Amino acid sequence: MANIPPLDDDVAALVQLYAAAAQRLEVALSAMLVQEGPRRFIIFQRIIRILEELKNGTSAWAEKFIPEFLDSADFSAVSALEASGVTVPQFGASISEGAVRGIALSLTDNLNKASASVQSLAQRIFRSTALEREFPTLANQALREVGSGLAGGEANAAIQGRIGNLLREQFADDVVTVVASNGRRMTFALDYYAGMVAQNTKAQARSFATLERAAQAGHDLVRVTPNPSKGGDWCDAYRGRVYSISGGSDIYPPLAGLPNGGPPFHPWCKHGLGVYVPELSTDAENREAAATDPRFLMQPGEEDPNRVIRAWWEANSAGTLPAPIRNA
């Protein structure tokens, strides 16, 4: 399994599904590289079946857990609003089915792209008549393994075993290829990518449900969840801070000034949004919650967050980051 950060149980359930499929795919892809003719076709068909099972499992996971993510965030938002005396329309009603479908579709689309990437790799192997040209780096590594094994007097079976391990490692680490919005190509292990997508979907669902309920109640303030990032990342600039949804507050910065329009800020980000009611906090706490360092806010019309991300890392290196929020 890939080096995956600690997971919530619900996200871990999907990652386990992908980890099991990844093991089967690693074996099948590496076997297909050394087979020809009908045997290669049989293995290719096996890969297609594994990927189809994965799609069905992903849909079942989304159907079960995404409504739970939304309902949990919705309950938290309603509870905070009612505690401040705000009348909340349709108390206890779930987020619309359309929202559930939209978030589920986003997750399945992203994970289906991962499956399509694996299928494309399998098709390249299946159709190739010169694998050394398709995978030159892998071919050279295999040749080195053969040469090393022969020089060391190893038996053919041992050499083949080393080559088999080499093939499986290749497909474990780089089986999913994704093209980012900036055109950069990135590769991931299948279970790692699934966990990343699922974790971000959970955070997106929390933010969506909070904003939806706040809009229904005519409430303008939301707070980035106060939990610290796992690795001291730049998103800690916003944890526990409060923002105006409309951007019309004289006290709190606009939510639109945050990278990505608010959490989740980056892959594996565990921050989300919660409703913020100033009347439930002290004046000092409200002042602190409003005090996002202006270096880390995006300007109107600015779309690329790299400037504020660089500003955070420069401040981190220089030791000039503001103190963490005390009531986080």
Buried (B, 14 or more C-beta within 10 A) or exposed (E): BBEBEEBEEBBBBBBBBBBBBBBBBBBBBBBBBBBEEEEBEEBBEBBBEBBEBBBEBBBEBBEEBBBEBBBBBBBBBBEBBBEBEBEBEEEEEBBEEEBBEEBBEBBBEBBBBBBBBBBEBBEEBBEBEEBEEBBEEBBEBBEEBBEEBEEEEBEEEEBBBBBBEBBBEBBBBEBBBBEEEEEEEEEBBBBBBBBBBBBBBBBBBBBBBBBBBBEBBEBBBBBBBBEBBEEEBBBBBBBBBBBBBEBEBEEBBBBBBBBBBBBBBBEBBBBBBBBBBBEEBEEEBBEBBBBBBEBBBBEEEBEEBEEBBEBBEEBBEEEEBEEEBEEB
